[in-house]
Amino acid sequence: MVLVLRYSRTAPIDGPRYLASTAIVSSETLKILICILLVFKDEGSWSDVWNVVWDEVILNPWETLKLLIPASLYTLQNNLLFLALSNLDAATYQVTYQLKILATALFSVWMLHKRLSPAQWVSLVLLMIGVSMVQLDADTGESKVVKIITRHDSDDSSEEVTMAPVIVSTATQRTAGLLAVLASCLLSGFTGVYFEKLVKRTSQTLWIRSLQLAIFGLIFGLAAVCIADFGQVQEGGFFQGYNATTIAVVILQAVGGMLVALVMKYADNILKGFATSISIVLSTILSYYWLHDFAPSFSFFFGATVVIVATFVYSLR
């Protein structure tokens, strides 16, 4: 998903690029459809599906509202993901994003009362060292021409203004990308642990929980469209800039969200970190050979190796 999303935000296109906020709404809508189909698979008839959804979602508002917190934070996290990948190469993003393991560990100790072994705490220190090494070869000398997006405080809307291009250094872009990643790490740690606690201590099925989460995600996603991109949607349409790559991003985000729910139910955040370490290797290789937006240096190679080793050590029982 990271590689395809990065490609969709940087590849040359004819016409306007798709709006990140509408892609998130499309992804949440697809999640709702997937959840309904899975409930139908369990129940066997559409009338039973309606009864289950009515009883568990509509008539059980307290349980439904428990998903309000992770839904709002996941929506913010998804928007930060788009921001980060618009300013960082995929490999640097993937490795830096592993700071979420540290955040997840701290929230797990606090919220789930988990006890970590000394080796796991050592792995967290290695993680910090590895991420620091990755940043040593940051390029701060180049600049590029960009367009300006302005926000009007009076009506909370934003629009793209036609004006002379300005020069913004890549250091500014990289800083914005790194800040977005760090914020995503904190949100990922908290929401992951909160959702894990919720799906493991409930009588409702995983599909109903995922449906509740997707409904709130859709609501917040639509709010983001109205606040940030309403003018552009009015001008160019909701699906402006959509192509095969955009559709792939939407599908991968939806399916990835469902897979995370399965991991939270039948495994935990630690094993999810183990799987992520494999994606670091794949993303680094493919980012170099496919996207051509990353030239690994020795410091990156060393830092990435330390991060991968730390992730594997942290995943050990």
Secondary structure as a PSIPRED ss2 file (coil, helix, strand):
# PSIPRED VFORMAT (PSIPRED V4.0)

   1 M C   1.000  0.000  0.000
   2 V H   0.000  1.000  0.000
   3 L H   0.000  1.000  0.000
   4 V H   0.000  1.000  0.000
   5 L H   0.000  1.000  0.000
   6 R H   0.000  1.000  0.000
   7 Y H   0.000  1.000  0.000
   8 S H   0.000  1.000  0.000
   9 R H   0.000  1.000  0.000
  10 T H   0.000  1.000  0.000
  11 A C   1.000  0.000  0.000
  12 P C   1.000  0.000  0.000
  13 I C   1.000  0.000  0.000
  14 D C   1.000  0.000  0.000
  15 G C   1.000  0.000  0.000
  16 P C   1.000  0.000  0.000
  17 R C   1.000  0.000  0.000
  18 Y C   1.000  0.000  0.000
  19 L C   1.000  0.000  0.000
  20 A H   0.000  1.000  0.000
  21 S H   0.000  1.000  0.000
  22 T H   0.000  1.000  0.000
  23 A H   0.000  1.000  0.000
  24 I H   0.000  1.000  0.000
  25 V H   0.000  1.000  0.000
  26 S H   0.000  1.000  0.000
  27 S H   0.000  1.000  0.000
  28 E H   0.000  1.000  0.000
  29 T H   0.000  1.000  0.000
  30 L H   0.000  1.000  0.000
  31 K H   0.000  1.000  0.000
  32 I H   0.000  1.000  0.000
  33 L H   0.000  1.000  0.000
  34 I H   0.000  1.000  0.000
  35 C H   0.000  1.000  0.000
  36 I H   0.000  1.000  0.000
  37 L H   0.000  1.000  0.000
  38 L H   0.000  1.000  0.000
  39 V H   0.000  1.000  0.000
  40 F H   0.000  1.000  0.000
  41 K H   0.000  1.000  0.000
  42 D H   0.000  1.000  0.000
  43 E H   0.000  1.000  0.000
  44 G C   1.000  0.000  0.000
  45 S C   1.000  0.000  0.000
  46 W H   0.000  1.000  0.000
  47 S H   0.000  1.000  0.000
  48 D H   0.000  1.000  0.000
  49 V H   0.000  1.000  0.000
  50 W H   0.000  1.000  0.000
  51 N H   0.000  1.000  0.000
  52 V H   0.000  1.000  0.000
  53 V H   0.000  1.000  0.000
  54 W H   0.000  1.000  0.000
  55 D H   0.000  1.000  0.000
  56 E H   0.000  1.000  0.000
  57 V H   0.000  1.000  0.000
  58 I H   0.000  1.000  0.000
  59 L C   1.000  0.000  0.000
  60 N C   1.000  0.000  0.000
  61 P H   0.000  1.000  0.000
  62 W H   0.000  1.000  0.000
  63 E H   0.000  1.000  0.000
  64 T H   0.000  1.000  0.000
  65 L H   0.000  1.000  0.000
  66 K C   1.000  0.000  0.000
  67 L C   1.000  0.000  0.000
  68 L H   0.000  1.000  0.000
  69 I H   0.000  1.000  0.000
  70 P H   0.000  1.000  0.000
  71 A H   0.000  1.000  0.000
  72 S H   0.000  1.000  0.000
  73 L H   0.000  1.000  0.000
  74 Y H   0.000  1.000  0.000
  75 T H   0.000  1.000  0.000
  76 L H   0.000  1.000  0.000
  77 Q H   0.000  1.000  0.000
  78 N H   0.000  1.000  0.000
  79 N H   0.000  1.000  0.000
  80 L H   0.000  1.000  0.000
  81 L H   0.000  1.000  0.000
  82 F H   0.000  1.000  0.000
  83 L H   0.000  1.000  0.000
  84 A H   0.000  1.000  0.000
  85 L H   0.000  1.000  0.000
  86 S C   1.000  0.000  0.000
  87 N C   1.000  0.000  0.000
  88 L C   1.000  0.000  0.000
  89 D C   1.000  0.000  0.000
  90 A H   0.000  1.000  0.000
  91 A H   0.000  1.000  0.000
  92 T H   0.000  1.000  0.000
  93 Y H   0.000  1.000  0.000
  94 Q H   0.000  1.000  0.000
  95 V H   0.000  1.000  0.000
  96 T H   0.000  1.000  0.000
  97 Y C   1.000  0.000  0.000
  98 Q C   1.000  0.000  0.000
  99 L H   0.000  1.000  0.000
 100 K H   0.000  1.000  0.000
 101 I H   0.000  1.000  0.000
 102 L H   0.000  1.000  0.000
 103 A H   0.000  1.000  0.000
 104 T H   0.000  1.000  0.000
 105 A H   0.000  1.000  0.000
 106 L H   0.000  1.000  0.000
 107 F H   0.000  1.000  0.000
 108 S H   0.000  1.000  0.000
 109 V H   0.000  1.000  0.000
 110 W H   0.000  1.000  0.000
 111 M H   0.000  1.000  0.000
 112 L H   0.000  1.000  0.000
 113 H C   1.000  0.000  0.000
 114 K C   1.000  0.000  0.000
 115 R C   1.000  0.000  0.000
 116 L C   1.000  0.000  0.000
 117 S C   1.000  0.000  0.000
 118 P H   0.000  1.000  0.000
 119 A H   0.000  1.000  0.000
 120 Q H   0.000  1.000  0.000
 121 W H   0.000  1.000  0.000
 122 V H   0.000  1.000  0.000
 123 S H   0.000  1.000  0.000
 124 L H   0.000  1.000  0.000
 125 V H   0.000  1.000  0.000
 126 L H   0.000  1.000  0.000
 127 L H   0.000  1.000  0.000
 128 M H   0.000  1.000  0.000
 129 I H   0.000  1.000  0.000
 130 G H   0.000  1.000  0.000
 131 V H   0.000  1.000  0.000
 132 S H   0.000  1.000  0.000
 133 M H   0.000  1.000  0.000
 134 V H   0.000  1.000  0.000
 135 Q H   0.000  1.000  0.000
 136 L H   0.000  1.000  0.000
 137 D H   0.000  1.000  0.000
 138 A C   1.000  0.000  0.000
 139 D C   1.000  0.000  0.000
 140 T C   1.000  0.000  0.000
 141 G C   1.000  0.000  0.000
 142 E C   1.000  0.000  0.000
 143 S E   0.000  0.000  1.000
 144 K E   0.000  0.000  1.000
 145 V E   0.000  0.000  1.000
 146 V E   0.000  0.000  1.000
 147 K C   1.000  0.000  0.000
 148 I C   1.000  0.000  0.000
 149 I E   0.000  0.000  1.000
 150 T E   0.000  0.000  1.000
 151 R E   0.000  0.000  1.000
 152 H E   0.000  0.000  1.000
 153 D C   1.000  0.000  0.000
 154 S C   1.000  0.000  0.000
 155 D C   1.000  0.000  0.000
 156 D C   1.000  0.000  0.000
 157 S E   0.000  0.000  1.000
 158 S E   0.000  0.000  1.000
 159 E E   0.000  0.000  1.000
 160 E E   0.000  0.000  1.000
 161 V C   1.000  0.000  0.000
 162 T C   1.000  0.000  0.000
 163 M C   1.000  0.000  0.000
 164 A C   1.000  0.000  0.000
 165 P C   1.000  0.000  0.000
 166 V E   0.000  0.000  1.000
 167 I E   0.000  0.000  1.000
 168 V E   0.000  0.000  1.000
 169 S E   0.000  0.000  1.000
 170 T H   0.000  1.000  0.000
 171 A H   0.000  1.000  0.000
 172 T H   0.000  1.000  0.000
 173 Q H   0.000  1.000  0.000
 174 R H   0.000  1.000  0.000
 175 T H   0.000  1.000  0.000
 176 A H   0.000  1.000  0.000
 177 G H   0.000  1.000  0.000
 178 L H   0.000  1.000  0.000
 179 L H   0.000  1.000  0.000
 180 A H   0.000  1.000  0.000
 181 V H   0.000  1.000  0.000
 182 L H   0.000  1.000  0.000
 183 A H   0.000  1.000  0.000
 184 S H   0.000  1.000  0.000
 185 C H   0.000  1.000  0.000
 186 L H   0.000  1.000  0.000
 187 L H   0.000  1.000  0.000
 188 S H   0.000  1.000  0.000
 189 G H   0.000  1.000  0.000
 190 F H   0.000  1.000  0.000
 191 T H   0.000  1.000  0.000
 192 G H   0.000  1.000  0.000
 193 V H   0.000  1.000  0.000
 194 Y H   0.000  1.000  0.000
 195 F H   0.000  1.000  0.000
 196 E H   0.000  1.000  0.000
 197 K H   0.000  1.000  0.000
 198 L H   0.000  1.000  0.000
 199 V H   0.000  1.000  0.000
 200 K H   0.000  1.000  0.000
 201 R C   1.000  0.000  0.000
 202 T C   1.000  0.000  0.000
 203 S C   1.000  0.000  0.000
 204 Q C   1.000  0.000  0.000
 205 T C   1.000  0.000  0.000
 206 L H   0.000  1.000  0.000
 207 W H   0.000  1.000  0.000
 208 I H   0.000  1.000  0.000
 209 R H   0.000  1.000  0.000
 210 S H   0.000  1.000  0.000
 211 L H   0.000  1.000  0.000
 212 Q H   0.000  1.000  0.000
 213 L H   0.000  1.000  0.000
 214 A H   0.000  1.000  0.000
 215 I H   0.000  1.000  0.000
 216 F H   0.000  1.000  0.000
 217 G H   0.000  1.000  0.000
 218 L H   0.000  1.000  0.000
 219 I H   0.000  1.000  0.000
 220 F H   0.000  1.000  0.000
 221 G H   0.000  1.000  0.000
 222 L H   0.000  1.000  0.000
 223 A H   0.000  1.000  0.000
 224 A H   0.000  1.000  0.000
 225 V H   0.000  1.000  0.000
 226 C H   0.000  1.000  0.000
 227 I H   0.000  1.000  0.000
 228 A H   0.000  1.000  0.000
 229 D C   1.000  0.000  0.000
 230 F H   0.000  1.000  0.000
 231 G H   0.000  1.000  0.000
 232 Q H   0.000  1.000  0.000
 233 V H   0.000  1.000  0.000
 234 Q H   0.000  1.000  0.000
 235 E H   0.000  1.000  0.000
 236 G H   0.000  1.000  0.000
 237 G C   1.000  0.000  0.000
 238 F C   1.000  0.000  0.000
 239 F C   1.000  0.000  0.000
 240 Q C   1.000  0.000  0.000
 241 G C   1.000  0.000  0.000
 242 Y C   1.000  0.000  0.000
 243 N C   1.000  0.000  0.000
 244 A H   0.000  1.000  0.000
 245 T H   0.000  1.000  0.000
 246 T H   0.000  1.000  0.000
 247 I H   0.000  1.000  0.000
 248 A H   0.000  1.000  0.000
 249 V H   0.000  1.000  0.000
 250 V H   0.000  1.000  0.000
 251 I H   0.000  1.000  0.000
 252 L H   0.000  1.000  0.000
 253 Q H   0.000  1.000  0.000
 254 A H   0.000  1.000  0.000
 255 V H   0.000  1.000  0.000
 256 G H   0.000  1.000  0.000
 257 G H   0.000  1.000  0.000
 258 M H   0.000  1.000  0.000
 259 L H   0.000  1.000  0.000
 260 V H   0.000  1.000  0.000
 261 A H   0.000  1.000  0.000
 262 L H   0.000  1.000  0.000
 263 V H   0.000  1.000  0.000
 264 M H   0.000  1.000  0.000
 265 K H   0.000  1.000  0.000
 266 Y H   0.000  1.000  0.000
 267 A C   1.000  0.000  0.000
 268 D C   1.000  0.000  0.000
 269 N H   0.000  1.000  0.000
 270 I H   0.000  1.000  0.000
 271 L H   0.000  1.000  0.000
 272 K H   0.000  1.000  0.000
 273 G H   0.000  1.000  0.000
 274 F H   0.000  1.000  0.000
 275 A H   0.000  1.000  0.000
 276 T H   0.000  1.000  0.000
 277 S H   0.000  1.000  0.000
 278 I H   0.000  1.000  0.000
 279 S H   0.000  1.000  0.000
 280 I H   0.000  1.000  0.000
 281 V H   0.000  1.000  0.000
 282 L H   0.000  1.000  0.000
 283 S H   0.000  1.000  0.000
 284 T H   0.000  1.000  0.000
 285 I H   0.000  1.000  0.000
 286 L H   0.000  1.000  0.000
 287 S H   0.000  1.000  0.000
 288 Y H   0.000  1.000  0.000
 289 Y H   0.000  1.000  0.000
 290 W H   0.000  1.000  0.000
 291 L H   0.000  1.000  0.000
 292 H C   1.000  0.000  0.000
 293 D C   1.000  0.000  0.000
 294 F C   1.000  0.000  0.000
 295 A C   1.000  0.000  0.000
 296 P C   1.000  0.000  0.000
 297 S C   1.000  0.000  0.000
 298 F H   0.000  1.000  0.000
 299 S H   0.000  1.000  0.000
 300 F H   0.000  1.000  0.000
 301 F H   0.000  1.000  0.000
 302 F H   0.000  1.000  0.000
 303 G H   0.000  1.000  0.000
 304 A H   0.000  1.000  0.000
 305 T H   0.000  1.000  0.000
 306 V H   0.000  1.000  0.000
 307 V H   0.000  1.000  0.000
 308 I H   0.000  1.000  0.000
 309 V H   0.000  1.000  0.000
 310 A H   0.000  1.000  0.000
 311 T H   0.000  1.000  0.000
 312 F H   0.000  1.000  0.000
 313 V H   0.000  1.000  0.000
 314 Y H   0.000  1.000  0.000
 315 S H   0.000  1.000  0.000
 316 L C   1.000  0.000  0.000
 317 R C   1.000  0.000  0.000
